[in-house]
């Protein structure tokens, strides 16, 4: 039987990592020898099968060394098939390709993310050139695959839609359910639970006995709690956090709702369907229509569409937190529709259970083995061309890193020059925070610029709530240090010290917190202009 390597950054956190864990179980049950190449310094939270092999994606090593290390692991464990999850593992997987079959799995609407992710691993050239040398590229929905074909192409017929497997929820069904609305998902910007909270305000007005439960946790919890309190819903909305007994909540819920900005193929929807819980979701880009049995023929809808096992409503654009938009009103109306119409809800619920079987372990496992593992469809590489492409990509990556370092040095030189002039005039950047009535700050990036910032505001009333960095290594600070994976607390602002990456960091943090983001460079610039 063949040896399979599953290459994933972690076995916790997101849907792609969970898919990797689920597939390890599916492949092991079918007799494959599974090896999971992952970072063993991180806690393993998902159930898995197979042997864990330590491969750390962020250890200090050259790019070529990381590729060589992955090649050596593939050789050592006689890997026949290497399946990777998400872009950084995908990138290393294809660049380390030897005789093994290489399968790249994507778990997003790639063009949407590529708009904001400016790194080389998200570039159109990477997708339309390098990735075409893989044996297969899989997508969790037809929507995601079509998005790829429209933007990056498929020169060799290697793209496939392979649904994520669903954890079938065995729940006790009963006819006396109360009006309980359930939401499941990380409390991060992309999930946009604030729209659902605003819509629930209207649901509560129409159905006074209704309750909402939001499962999950994340950086936006404090802000979501503040919105709940502001709308007077603190007695009506529960937020238990991350729970293991999701099936118990699904057993009591009448409806699951979503308001995400983008969803490739949300696992929470599949779980709800398997439990016979109909879904109401705004029409997010991604696979939500496929899950609910709704065609893509009607685009940019302005009225709801009812599918086999759920309802989609018009996409919700960002709006004023103080006002409820028309799209939020429509969402609320459809939730109430299912609360009150038992006949329709029961019809959708019965269809939901049947549809969920399309995503069962047996069905998804069969697709992998029959259409992917046993297929010879993959590209017959012209080895010289492939090796040339690999060398070009490695050099391009290393040159890009070198160029970014140069940009960093230039940015920091300019920053320190203005900062020094400010000090020569006997002034401090703490005046910026005082003039803007900022008392509680978070520092992003604990490099040298952060240390200068800390020193400059010392002996002031400015409180550093915490600092955010990729690795928590400093122990001398008298404030908490957290990683990007942890919840971001509330504060008056986040000061971004890697000023050369401000726009990229702003985009990433903007999807995880509502705390205002300020560049250290802008702070010094404003202080320099003050008289």
VOKE-786373 format. One line per 5 residues: number of its first residue (from 1); their letters; for each residue x negated, y, z of N, C-alpha, C. Coordinates in steps of 0.1 Angstrom, whole numbers. Layout:
residues N
NUM	A	X:Y:Z:X:Y:Z:X:Y:Z  ...
END
This chain:
residues 531
1	XXXXX	-8:-12:0:0:0:0:-9:12:0  -4:23:-6:-12:35:-8:-14:43:5  -25:51:5:-28:60:16:-23:74:12  -15:80:21:-10:93:18:-15:103:29  -20:115:24:-24:126:33:-13:136:32
6	XXXXX	-8:140:44:1:152:45:-7:163:51  -9:174:43:-18:185:47:-9:197:51  -9:200:64:-1:210:69:-8:218:80  -6:231:81:-13:239:91:-9:235:105  3:230:107:8:227:121:19:217:120
11	XXXXX	23:212:131:35:203:132:45:210:142  47:223:140:56:230:148:59:243:141  70:250:145:73:263:141:83:264:130  80:261:117:88:264:106:94:252:99  103:254:89:109:244:82:100:235:74
16	XXXXX	90:241:68:80:234:60:72:224:69  68:228:80:61:220:89:70:208:94  82:212:97:92:201:101:94:191:90  94:196:77:96:187:66:84:177:65  72:183:68:60:174:68:61:163:78
21	XXXXX	66:166:90:68:157:100:78:146:97  90:151:91:100:142:87:95:132:76  88:137:66:83:129:55:73:119:61  65:122:71:56:112:77:64:100:82  75:103:87:84:91:92:89:84:81
26	XXXXX	95:91:71:101:84:59:90:75:52  78:81:49:68:73:42:63:62:50  62:63:63:57:52:72:67:41:71  80:44:72:91:34:72:91:27:59  86:33:48:86:26:35:72:19:33
31	XXXXX	64:18:43:52:10:42:39:17:38  40:30:36:27:38:32:19:40:45  6:41:43:-3:45:54:-4:60:54  0:67:64:1:81:65:-9:87:74  -16:97:69:-26:105:76:-22:120:75
36	XXXXX	-21:126:87:-17:140:87:-29:149:90  -33:157:80:-44:166:82:-39:179:87  -42:182:100:-36:194:106:-45:199:117  -42:211:122:-49:217:133:-45:211:146  -54:203:152:-50:196:165:-52:205:177
41	XXXXX	-57:217:175:-58:227:186:-44:233:189  -35:231:180:-21:236:182:-12:225:187  -3:228:196:6:218:201:15:212:190  17:199:191:26:192:182:39:191:188  49:197:181:63:198:187:73:189:180
46	XXXXX	70:185:167:79:177:159:75:162:160  85:154:160:83:139:159:77:136:146  67:127:146:60:123:134:56:108:135  51:103:124:46:90:123:33:90:115  23:81:118:10:81:112:-1:85:121
51	XXXXX	-12:88:115:-25:91:122:-28:106:120  -30:113:131:-34:127:131:-49:129:129  -53:137:119:-67:140:116:-69:155:117  -79:159:125:-81:173:128:-87:180:116  -80:190:110:-85:199:100:-80:213:102
56	XXXXX	-89:222:106:-85:235:111:-87:245:100  -76:251:96:-76:260:85:-82:273:87  -84:277:100:-89:291:103:-103:291:110  -109:279:110:-123:279:116:-132:287:109  -142:294:115:-152:302:108:-161:293:99
61	XXXXX	-158:294:87:-166:286:77:-164:293:63  -174:291:54:-172:297:41:-160:290:34  -155:296:24:-144:291:17:-148:278:10  -160:277:4:-164:265:-2:-166:254:8  -170:257:20:-172:247:30:-158:241:34
66	XXXXX	-148:249:35:-135:244:38:-130:234:27  -133:237:15:-129:229:4:-136:216:4  -149:216:7:-158:204:8:-154:196:19  -150:202:30:-145:195:42:-133:187:39  -124:193:32:-111:186:28:-114:174:18
71	XXXXX	-123:177:9:-127:166:0:-133:154:7  -141:157:17:-147:146:25:-137:138:33  -127:145:38:-116:138:45:-108:129:36  -105:134:24:-98:126:14:-106:113:11  -119:115:9:-128:103:6:-128:94:17
76	XXXXX	-130:99:29:-132:91:41:-120:82:44  -108:87:41:-96:79:44:-90:73:31  -98:73:21:-93:67:8:-79:71:4  -77:84:3:-64:90:1:-61:88:-14  -49:82:-16:-44:80:-30:-35:92:-34
81	XXXXX	-28:97:-25:-18:108:-27:-20:119:-17  -22:131:-21:-24:143:-11:-12:152:-13  -4:154:-3:8:162:-3:6:174:7  6:186:2:4:198:10:16:206:11  17:215:22:29:222:25:25:237:28
86	XXXXX	31:246:20:29:260:21:16:264:14  14:277:11:5:282:2:-10:279:5  -14:282:17:-28:281:21:-32:266:20  -25:256:26:-28:242:24:-27:238:9  -17:243:2:-16:240:-13:-29:245:-20
91	XXXXX	-33:257:-17:-45:262:-24:-57:254:-21  -60:249:-9:-71:241:-6:-69:227:-12  -57:222:-12:-54:209:-18:-58:208:-32  -54:218:-40:-56:217:-55:-71:220:-58  -78:228:-50:-92:231:-52:-101:219:-48
96	XXXXX	-96:210:-39:-103:199:-35:-99:186:-43  -92:188:-53:-86:176:-61:-97:168:-67  -96:155:-65:-105:145:-71:-97:135:-79  -98:122:-77:-91:112:-84:-77:110:-78  -74:115:-66:-61:113:-60:-50:122:-67
101	XXXXX	-38:117:-65:-26:125:-70:-24:136:-61  -23:148:-66:-21:160:-58:-7:166:-60  0:167:-49:14:172:-49:15:185:-40  19:196:-46:20:209:-39:35:211:-36  38:213:-24:52:216:-20:54:231:-17
106	XXXXX	64:237:-22:67:251:-19:80:251:-11  81:261:-2:93:261:7:98:275:8  98:282:-3:102:296:-3:107:300:-17  113:311:-18:116:318:-31:103:325:-35  94:319:-42:80:323:-43:79:338:-48
111	XXXXX	87:342:-58:85:355:-64:89:366:-53  98:363:-44:102:372:-34:91:375:-24  84:364:-20:73:365:-11:61:371:-18  58:368:-30:47:373:-37:47:388:-39  59:394:-38:60:409:-39:53:415:-28
116	XXXXX	53:409:-16:47:415:-4:34:409:0  31:396:-3:19:390:0:9:393:-11  -1:401:-8:-10:406:-18:-23:398:-19  -24:386:-12:-36:378:-13:-37:370:-26  -48:365:-29:-51:358:-41:-43:345:-41
121	XXXXX	-40:339:-30:-32:326:-30:-18:328:-33  -13:341:-34:1:344:-38:1:350:-51  -10:351:-58:-10:358:-71:-3:350:-82  2:358:-92:8:351:-103:-2:343:-111  -14:347:-111:-25:339:-119:-27:326:-112
126	XXXXX	-27:325:-98:-28:313:-91:-17:303:-95  -5:308:-95:7:300:-97:8:295:-112  4:304:-121:6:301:-136:-6:294:-142  -17:294:-135:-29:288:-140:-34:276:-131  -39:279:-120:-45:269:-111:-35:258:-107
131	XXXXX	-24:262:-103:-14:252:-98:-9:243:-109  -11:247:-121:-6:239:-132:-15:226:-134  -26:225:-127:-34:213:-127:-30:203:-117  -20:206:-109:-15:196:-99:-7:185:-107  -5:174:-100:2:163:-106:17:166:-105
136	XXXXX	21:172:-94:35:177:-92:36:189:-83  46:197:-86:49:208:-77:64:206:-73  67:206:-60:81:203:-56:87:216:-50  100:216:-51:108:228:-46:120:223:-38  124:229:-28:135:224:-19:149:227:-25
141	XXXXX	150:235:-36:163:237:-42:161:240:-57  171:239:-65:170:242:-79:168:257:-81  174:265:-72:172:280:-72:157:283:-72  150:277:-62:135:280:-60:127:275:-73  131:264:-78:124:258:-90:127:268:-102
146	XXXXX	139:272:-104:142:281:-115:134:295:-113  134:299:-101:126:312:-98:111:310:-102  106:298:-99:92:295:-103:91:295:-119  100:288:-125:99:286:-140:100:300:-146  109:309:-141:111:322:-147:99:331:-146
151	XXXXX	91:329:-135:80:338:-133:66:332:-136  65:318:-135:51:312:-136:51:301:-146  62:295:-150:62:285:-160:58:271:-155  59:261:-164:56:247:-161:50:241:-174  37:242:-176:31:239:-188:31:224:-191
156	XXXXX	32:216:-180:30:201:-182:41:193:-176  53:199:-174:64:192:-169:62:186:-155  56:193:-146:52:188:-133:61:193:-122  71:202:-125:79:207:-114:91:198:-111  95:197:-99:106:188:-95:113:195:-83
161	XXXXX	127:193:-83:134:197:-71:136:185:-62  131:186:-50:132:175:-40:137:181:-27  149:178:-23:156:184:-12:148:180:1  149:189:11:144:186:24:153:175:31  147:166:38:156:156:45:163:163:57
166	XXXXX	175:158:60:182:164:71:183:155:83  182:160:95:185:153:107:200:151:108  205:140:105:219:137:106:224:138:120  233:148:123:238:150:136:251:142:139  249:132:147:261:124:151:268:131:163
171	XXXXX	280:136:160:287:144:171:301:138:173  306:141:184:319:137:188:329:147:181  338:142:173:347:151:166:360:152:174  366:164:175:379:166:182:386:177:175  399:177:177:408:187:171:411:199:179
176	XXXXX	406:200:191:409:211:200:397:221:202  390:223:191:378:232:192:383:246:195  375:253:203:378:267:205:371:276:194  374:288:194:368:297:184:354:301:187  345:291:185:331:293:187:323:294:174
181	XXXXX	316:305:173:307:308:161:293:305:165  286:297:157:272:293:160:263:298:150  251:303:154:240:307:145:227:300:150  219:295:141:207:288:145:196:294:136  185:298:143:173:303:135:164:311:144
186	XXXXX	152:312:139:142:320:146:147:335:147  144:341:158:148:355:159:137:364:153  136:364:140:127:372:132:134:379:121  127:389:116:134:399:107:141:392:95  135:381:89:141:375:77:154:369:80
191	XXXXX	157:366:93:170:359:96:181:370:98  177:382:102:186:393:103:199:391:111  197:385:123:209:382:131:217:395:135  211:406:134:218:419:138:231:421:129  230:416:116:242:418:108:253:409:113
196	XXXXX	249:397:117:259:387:123:265:393:136  257:399:144:262:404:157:272:415:154  269:424:144:278:435:141:291:429:135  290:419:126:302:413:121:310:407:132  304:401:142:311:394:153:319:404:161
201	XXXXX	314:416:161:322:427:168:336:427:162  337:426:149:351:426:142:358:413:145  350:402:145:357:389:148:363:390:161  356:395:171:361:396:185:374:405:185  374:415:177:386:424:177:398:416:172
206	XXXXX	396:408:161:407:400:155:410:387:163  400:381:169:402:369:177:396:371:191  404:377:200:398:381:213:392:369:221  396:357:218:391:345:226:378:340:220  373:346:209:361:340:202:348:342:210
211	XXXXX	339:333:208:326:334:214:315:331:203  303:336:205:292:333:196:280:328:204  273:319:198:261:313:204:250:314:194  239:320:198:227:321:189:216:312:194  213:301:187:202:293:191:189:297:185
216	XXXXX	178:296:192:165:300:187:159:311:195  147:314:192:140:324:199:130:332:190  124:342:195:115:350:187:113:364:191  106:371:183:102:385:186:113:395:187  124:392:180:135:402:180:145:400:191
221	XXXXX	143:390:200:152:388:211:155:401:219  145:409:223:149:421:231:158:431:223  155:433:210:163:442:202:177:436:199  178:423:197:191:417:195:199:419:208  193:416:219:200:418:232:204:432:234
226	XXXXX	196:442:230:200:456:231:212:459:222  212:454:210:224:456:201:236:450:207  235:438:212:247:431:219:252:440:230  243:445:238:248:453:250:254:466:244  248:472:234:253:484:228:268:483:223
231	XXXXX	270:471:217:284:468:211:293:463:222  289:461:234:298:457:245:301:442:244  291:434:239:294:420:236:286:410:245  280:416:256:271:408:265:278:396:271  292:397:273:299:386:279:304:376:268
236	XXXXX	302:379:256:308:371:245:297:364:236  285:368:238:274:362:230:264:356:239  261:343:237:251:336:245:238:334:236  226:334:242:214:332:235:206:322:244  208:309:243:201:299:252:187:297:248
241	XXXXX	182:302:237:168:300:232:167:288:224  155:282:224:153:269:217:158:258:225  166:249:219:172:238:226:170:225:218  170:214:225:168:201:218:181:194:215  192:198:222:205:192:220:214:200:211
246	XXXXX	208:203:199:216:211:189:229:205:186  230:191:186:242:184:183:253:187:192  250:190:205:260:193:215:267:207:211  259:216:207:265:229:203:273:228:190  268:220:180:275:218:168:289:211:170
251	XXXXX	289:202:180:301:195:184:312:204:188  309:216:194:319:225:199:322:236:189  313:239:180:314:250:171:324:248:160  332:258:156:341:258:145:334:262:132  325:271:133:318:276:121:303:279:125
256	XXXXX	294:277:115:281:281:115:279:293:105  273:304:109:271:315:101:257:319:99  253:325:87:240:330:85:240:343:77  230:352:80:229:365:73:215:367:69  207:357:65:193:358:62:191:366:49
261	XXXXX	179:372:49:175:380:37:172:370:25  166:358:29:162:349:19:161:335:25  166:325:19:165:311:25:163:301:13  152:294:14:149:285:3:159:273:4  160:267:16:170:256:18:171:254:33
266	XXXXX	179:262:40:179:262:54:183:249:60  175:244:69:177:231:76:189:232:85  191:243:91:202:245:101:216:243:94  217:247:81:229:245:74:232:230:71  221:223:67:222:209:65:227:201:77
271	XXXXX	221:205:89:225:199:101:240:202:105  244:214:102:258:217:104:267:209:96  264:208:83:272:200:74:273:185:79  261:180:83:262:166:88:270:164:100  272:175:107:281:174:119:295:178:116
276	XXXXX	298:181:103:312:185:100:315:199:104  306:208:104:308:222:107:307:230:94  318:236:90:317:245:78:308:257:80  303:262:69:293:273:70:299:286:63  297:297:69:299:310:62:286:317:62
281	XXXXX	282:321:50:269:328:48:269:339:38  262:349:40:261:359:29:252:353:18  254:358:6:248:351:-6:233:354:-7  225:348:1:211:351:2:204:344:-10  193:350:-16:185:343:-26:180:330:-20
286	XXXXX	181:319:-28:177:306:-23:187:295:-26  186:285:-17:194:273:-20:207:271:-13  212:282:-6:224:281:2:236:277:-7  237:281:-19:248:277:-28:248:262:-30  236:256:-33:235:242:-35:239:234:-23
291	XXXXX	236:239:-11:240:232:1:255:232:2  262:243:-1:276:244:1:284:239:-11  278:235:-22:285:231:-34:291:242:-42  284:253:-44:289:265:-51:279:267:-63  285:269:-75:276:271:-87:270:285:-87
296	XXXXX	260:286:-96:253:299:-97:259:308:-108  270:303:-114:276:311:-125:279:325:-122  286:327:-111:290:341:-107:279:347:-98  273:357:-103:262:364:-96:266:378:-91  259:383:-81:262:396:-75:276:397:-72
301	XXXXX	281:387:-64:296:387:-61:300:399:-52  312:403:-53:317:413:-44:329:408:-36  333:396:-38:343:389:-30:339:375:-27  344:369:-17:340:356:-12:342:345:-23  333:335:-22:335:322:-30:336:311:-20
306	XXXXX	346:302:-22:348:290:-14:342:278:-21  333:271:-15:327:259:-21:333:247:-15  326:236:-17:330:223:-12:331:222:4  321:229:10:320:227:25:316:240:31  319:252:25:316:264:31:320:276:22
311	XXXXX	317:288:27:321:300:20:308:309:20  306:315:8:296:326:7:303:339:5  297:350:11:302:363:10:291:372:3  295:384:-1:285:392:-8:272:395:1  261:396:-6:248:398:1:249:411:9
316	XXXXX	243:411:21:244:423:30:231:431:28  232:443:23:221:452:23:219:458:36  206:462:39:203:469:51:212:482:53  217:485:65:225:496:67:223:502:80  230:513:83:229:519:96:234:510:107
321	XXXXX	226:509:118:230:500:129:242:505:136  245:518:134:257:524:141:270:521:133  269:517:121:281:515:113:282:501:108  294:496:106:296:483:100:299:484:86  292:477:77:293:478:63:305:470:58
326	XXXXX	309:473:45:319:465:39:316:450:38  303:447:35:299:433:34:300:426:48  296:433:58:298:428:72:312:425:75  321:434:70:335:432:72:341:420:65  336:418:53:340:406:45:335:393:52
331	XXXXX	323:393:57:317:382:65:326:379:77  329:389:84:338:387:96:352:382:92  357:387:81:370:382:77:371:367:74  360:362:67:359:348:64:357:339:76  350:344:86:348:336:98:362:335:105
336	XXXXX	369:346:106:383:346:112:392:337:104  390:337:90:398:329:82:397:314:86  385:310:88:383:296:92:387:293:106  385:303:115:390:301:129:405:298:129  413:305:120:427:305:121:433:294:112
341	XXXXX	426:290:101:432:281:91:426:267:93  433:260:102:428:246:105:428:237:93  437:238:84:438:230:73:426:232:64  423:244:61:411:247:52:398:242:59  397:246:72:385:242:79:383:227:80
346	XXXXX	393:220:82:392:205:83:388:199:69  394:205:59:391:201:45:376:203:42  371:215:46:357:218:43:348:209:52  352:206:64:344:198:74:343:184:69  354:178:63:353:164:58:344:164:46
351	XXXXX	344:174:37:335:174:26:321:176:30  319:184:41:306:187:46:298:174:50  305:165:57:298:153:61:294:144:49  303:144:39:299:136:27:288:143:19  288:156:18:277:163:11:264:161:18
356	XXXXX	264:161:31:251:160:38:244:147:35  251:137:30:244:124:27:235:125:15  237:136:7:227:138:-4:213:142:1  213:146:14:200:150:19:195:140:30  200:128:30:197:119:41:182:114:38
361	XXXXX	177:108:49:163:102:48:162:92:36  172:83:35:172:73:25:172:79:11  180:89:8:181:95:-5:169:102:-8  164:111:1:152:119:-2:140:110:-3  139:100:6:127:91:5:127:84:-8
366	XXXXX	139:80:-13:140:73:-26:135:82:-38  138:95:-37:134:104:-48:119:106:-47  113:107:-36:98:108:-35:91:96:-41  96:84:-37:89:72:-41:91:69:-56  103:70:-60:106:67:-74:102:78:-84
371	XXXXX	105:90:-81:102:101:-91:89:108:-90  83:106:-78:70:113:-76:59:103:-75  59:95:-65:48:86:-62:45:76:-74  56:70:-79:55:60:-90:55:65:-104  56:78:-105:56:85:-118:42:88:-123
376	XXXXX	41:86:-136:28:89:-143:29:102:-151  39:111:-147:42:123:-154:31:133:-153  24:132:-142:14:143:-139:4:146:-150  -2:157:-150:-11:162:-160:-23:153:-161  -27:150:-173:-40:143:-176:-50:155:-178
381	XXXXX	-57:158:-168:-66:169:-168:-77:168:-178  -80:179:-185:-93:180:-192:-103:184:-181  -111:174:-177:-119:176:-165:-128:188:-166  -134:191:-177:-143:203:-179:-135:215:-176  -123:216:-182:-115:228:-180:-111:230:-165
386	XXXXX	-107:219:-159:-103:219:-145:-114:224:-136  -126:218:-138:-137:222:-130:-141:236:-132  -140:241:-144:-143:255:-147:-133:264:-140  -120:260:-140:-110:268:-134:-112:268:-119  -116:257:-113:-118:256:-99:-130:266:-95
391	XXXXX	-140:265:-103:-152:274:-100:-148:288:-101  -140:292:-111:-136:306:-112:-127:310:-100  -119:301:-96:-110:305:-84:-118:306:-71  -128:298:-69:-136:299:-57:-144:312:-58  -150:315:-69:-158:327:-71:-148:339:-69
396	XXXXX	-137:338:-75:-127:350:-74:-123:352:-60  -120:341:-52:-117:343:-38:-128:349:-30  -140:344:-32:-151:349:-25:-154:364:-28  -153:367:-41:-155:381:-45:-144:390:-40  -132:385:-39:-121:393:-33:-124:396:-19
401	XXXXX	-128:385:-11:-132:387:3:-143:397:4  -153:396:-4:-164:406:-3:-159:420:-6  -150:422:-16:-145:435:-19:-137:440:-8  -129:432:-2:-120:436:9:-129:441:21  -140:434:23:-149:438:34:-155:452:31
406	XXXXX	-159:454:19:-164:467:15:-154:478:17  -141:475:13:-130:485:16:-128:487:31  -130:477:39:-129:478:53:-140:487:59  -152:485:54:-163:493:59:-161:508:55  -157:511:43:-154:524:38:-143:531:47
411	XXXXX	-132:523:49:-121:529:57:-125:532:71  -133:523:77:-137:525:91:-147:537:92  -156:538:82:-166:549:82:-158:563:82  -148:564:73:-140:576:72:-133:579:85  -127:568:90:-120:569:103:-129:574:114
416	XXXXX	-140:568:116:-149:572:127:-155:586:125  -157:590:112:-162:604:109:-152:614:114  -139:612:111:-128:621:116:-127:621:131  -128:609:137:-127:607:151:-138:614:158  -151:613:153:-162:620:159:-160:635:159
421	XXXXX	-155:640:148:-153:655:147:-143:659:157  -133:651:159:-122:653:169:-128:654:183  -137:645:186:-144:645:199:-153:657:201  -160:661:190:-168:672:191:-161:685:194  -148:685:191:-139:696:194:-133:695:208
426	XXXXX	-137:684:215:-132:682:228:-118:678:229  -113:671:219:-99:666:218:-98:651:218  -87:646:221:-85:631:222:-72:627:215  -71:615:210:-59:611:203:-48:608:212  -50:609:225:-39:607:234:-29:618:233
431	XXXXX	-34:630:227:-25:641:225:-14:637:215  -17:628:206:-7:624:196:5:617:204  1:608:213:12:600:220:20:609:229  13:619:235:20:628:244:30:637:237  25:642:225:34:651:217:46:643:211
436	XXXXX	45:630:209:56:622:204:63:615:215  60:618:227:66:612:239:66:597:238  54:592:235:51:577:234:44:573:247  50:564:254:44:560:267:39:546:267  46:537:259:43:523:259:39:518:245
441	XXXXX	27:514:243:22:510:230:17:495:230  18:490:218:11:477:215:0:479:205  -11:473:207:-22:474:198:-23:462:189  -23:464:176:-25:453:167:-39:452:162  -46:441:165:-60:439:161:-70:444:172
446	XXXXX	-77:434:177:-86:437:188:-101:438:184  -103:444:172:-117:446:168:-123:459:174  -134:464:168:-141:475:174:-132:488:175  -124:490:164:-115:502:165:-106:502:176  -101:490:180:-92:489:191:-99:492:204
451	XXXXX	-112:488:205:-119:491:217:-121:506:219  -124:513:207:-125:528:208:-112:534:212  -101:529:207:-88:534:210:-85:533:225  -88:521:230:-86:519:245:-94:529:253  -106:531:249:-115:540:256:-110:554:255
456	XXXXX	-104:558:244:-100:572:242:-88:575:250  -79:566:252:-67:569:260:-68:565:275  -80:561:279:-82:557:293:-79:569:302  -75:567:313:-71:577:323:-60:586:318  -51:580:311:-38:587:307:-26:579:312
461	XXXXX	-15:584:309:-2:577:313:3:568:302  -5:565:292:-1:556:281:-4:542:286  7:534:286:6:520:290:5:511:278  -5:503:278:-7:493:268:1:480:272  12:478:265:20:467:269:13:453:266
466	XXXXX	7:452:255:-1:441:251:-9:443:238  -17:434:234:-24:435:221:-21:422:214  -21:424:200:-18:412:192:-30:409:183  -35:397:183:-46:393:175:-44:379:170  -52:375:160:-51:361:155:-55:351:165
471	XXXXX	-65:355:173:-70:346:183:-72:354:196  -67:348:207:-68:354:220:-82:350:226  -92:359:225:-105:355:230:-110:364:241  -106:377:241:-111:387:250:-104:384:264  -112:385:274:-107:382:288:-109:395:297
476	XXXXX	-116:405:292:-119:416:300:-107:426:301  -97:425:293:-87:435:292:-77:433:304  -71:445:308:-61:444:319:-47:444:314  -45:439:302:-32:438:296:-31:425:288  -19:420:286:-18:407:279:-23:407:265
481	XXXXX	-28:396:261:-32:394:247:-24:382:241  -17:385:230:-8:374:224:-12:372:210  -8:360:205:-11:357:191:1:361:182  0:360:169:10:363:160:22:354:161  20:342:167:31:333:168:40:335:180
486	XXXXX	36:344:189:43:346:201:53:358:200  62:358:209:72:369:209:66:383:211  70:392:203:65:406:204:74:414:213  69:419:225:77:426:234:81:439:229  90:446:236:95:459:232:85:470:236
491	XXXXX	84:480:228:75:491:231:79:503:223  72:515:225:75:527:218:70:526:204  58:519:202:53:518:189:42:507:189  38:502:177:26:493:176:16:501:168  4:502:173:-7:509:167:-15:499:159
496	XXXXX	-16:500:146:-23:490:138:-38:496:136  -47:488:141:-61:493:140:-69:488:128  -65:477:121:-72:474:108:-65:483:97  -70:495:97:-63:505:89:-63:502:74  -73:495:69:-75:491:55:-64:481:51
501	XXXXX	-58:474:60:-47:465:57:-33:469:62  -32:482:64:-20:487:71:-7:483:63  -6:485:50:6:482:43:10:467:43  0:458:42:2:444:43:7:440:57  0:445:67:4:442:81:18:448:84
506	XXXXX	21:460:79:34:466:81:45:458:75  43:452:64:53:444:57:55:431:66  45:425:70:46:412:78:53:415:92  48:425:99:54:428:112:68:433:111  71:440:100:84:446:98:95:436:97
511	XXXXX	91:423:94:101:412:93:102:405:107  94:409:116:94:402:129:98:411:141  97:424:139:100:433:150:106:446:145  114:453:153:119:466:150:111:477:157  101:474:164:92:484:170:85:492:159
516	XXXXX	86:505:160:79:514:149:64:510:148  59:511:135:45:507:132:38:520:128  26:522:134:18:534:131:4:530:128  -2:536:118:-16:533:115:-25:542:124  -36:537:129:-45:544:137:-51:556:129
521	XXXXX	-52:554:116:-57:564:107:-48:576:107  -35:574:106:-25:584:106:-25:592:119  -27:585:130:-28:592:143:-39:602:143  -51:597:139:-63:606:139:-61:617:129  -55:614:118:-53:625:108:-44:636:113
526	XXXXX	-33:632:120:-24:642:126:-31:650:137  -39:643:145:-47:650:156:-57:660:150  -63:657:139:-73:665:133:-66:678:127  -54:677:124:-47:689:118:-41:698:128  -40:693:141:-34:701:151:-44:712:155
531	X	-38:724:159:-46:735:163:-47:735:178
END
